[in-house]
């Protein structure tokens, strides 16, 4: 019996197309080591996105292919995740304790953006990442209510704020600093200044991802974020409704103009299933998110149903990933999170932190 060759092993690995990266692991540069000694094969795979719930399936798929090679007597397969910094807009410095900022946006209100952003953050955490979320809606902050948190952030030095930790997430919102019923009667410059203070003066701790829940539209806050905050990628939330899709296109175009890559689109409220009879109906239209993704060459990251449980869980301060982590809806959110992080993993990495500081001395 002949020993397996490296070519045979690489061919077996390449035969499996990763559903999240949409390519094989060798092309995605996720295979870090292939060692062959006689019939013993050692392989190390490092995914660039959190996917702890997917590791067992990936292990199974690779083992089936590699152990089928003639001459393989033993396979040691190590699968891990290594999340790195990715490139941001030119001229914007990355945040010290945050590897990647992901903006969650919508062209209009009422499409479930904030609920999706919270569950995206929790899903990334469930997959193994360290995650924070910032509520960038100064006029209508909803994060404290959605995650069941209250009280003002602590300040250890009198200059910066500690994030409020809830359900394992590091969070910040203007809602922690003002009364829940107090109207925010601020002009644009005050709002943008508050946004920058929230993100820069919060002492984030070793985040893989910071999810920024933007207010709807394409105004001052969105423009400030795109110009002054290091954003690795954006996610557009829409419903299948034509009017929502029209506004979603505006948000997508805005990010394109300011050099922020759009990782994909999430179609929320894609279908409704009656809780009494089980009848399924596309009450807001059908396939709008898929058409939008196809038109602009981006990924449909997920399609979420219109389900009363999602709203009830968010209103109670226990979002879906907390209230029912093993349920059907949580699985949909985790699928969406893997797609989102995998799309970011395919983006160019950031090397700015490796450049030496140049000092000119007289």
C-alpha positions, 0 to 999 in steps of 0.5 A: 500500500502506497503512502498518500501524497500531499496532492491527494490530500489537497485535492480531497480538501478542495473537493469540499466547498465551505457553505459560508465562505462559498469556496474551498478551504485551500482557496480561502487560505484556511489550511495552515498545516498539512503534514504527512508521515507514512500513513499518518496525516496531520491537518490544521484548519483555522477559519477566519470567522466564529463558527463553533456550531459548524466545526463538527460538521466541517470535521465530518466532511473533511474526515470522510474525504481524507480517510477515503484516500488509499494509504491514510491510516490515521488522521489528526484534524484540528479545526479552530477559529482565528479572527483578525482585523480587516481593512477599514476606510482610508485615513481612519485609524482602527479602534485599539480594543476592537478588531472589526466594526460592523454597521447594521443599517436600513434605509427606513424604519420599521424593518426590524433593524435593531432586533436583528442587530441585537440577535446578530451580536448574540449569535456571533457570541454564541459562535465563539466571538467576543462581541460588543454592540453600540446603539447609535440611534441618539434620538430613539435608543432601544438597546437597553430595553431589548437586552434588559439592562439599566443604570449608568455606565461606570467611569474608573478614571472620570474620562471614559466609560465602562461598557454595560455588560448584559447577556455577555455582550459589552454594550453602550447606548445614550439610553443609559445616560438619559431618562427613557422618556426624555426627548432628545431635542438635539441638533445634528452636530450635537448628535454626531459629537455624542456618537463619536464620544460613545464609541471612542470614550467607551473602554471596550475590552478585546472585541472581535466584533463591535456591532453598531446599530445605526438609526434608519436613513442616510443622514448625519449619523450615518455619514459621521460613522462612515467618515470617522469611525473605522468600519470593516463592513456593513449589513443592510436590513430590509423587508421584501416590500418594494418601498423598503427595498427602494430605501435599502438601495439608498443605504447600500449606495451610501456605503459604496460612496464612502468606501465601506464594503457591504457584506450583504443584505438580510431580508426580515419579515420574509414570511409569516406563519400563522400561529393557529393554523400554520398557513404560510404567507408572504404578506410583504412580498416575496424574494425582494432581498434575493433580487436586491443581493443579485442586482448588486452582487452581494450576499443574501445573509439570511431570511428571517420570518415575521414571528411574534416570539421575536418581538415578545422576546426583545420587548422582555429584555431576553432576545431570541438567542437568550430566550430560546438558544436551541430553537429554530429561530436561534438557528436562523440567526446563527446561520446569518451570523456565520454568513456575515462573519464569513463575508468579512473574513474574505475581505482584505486584512489590516496591516496598519498595526504592523507598520513601524512608527517613523520618528525624525530626530534632529 
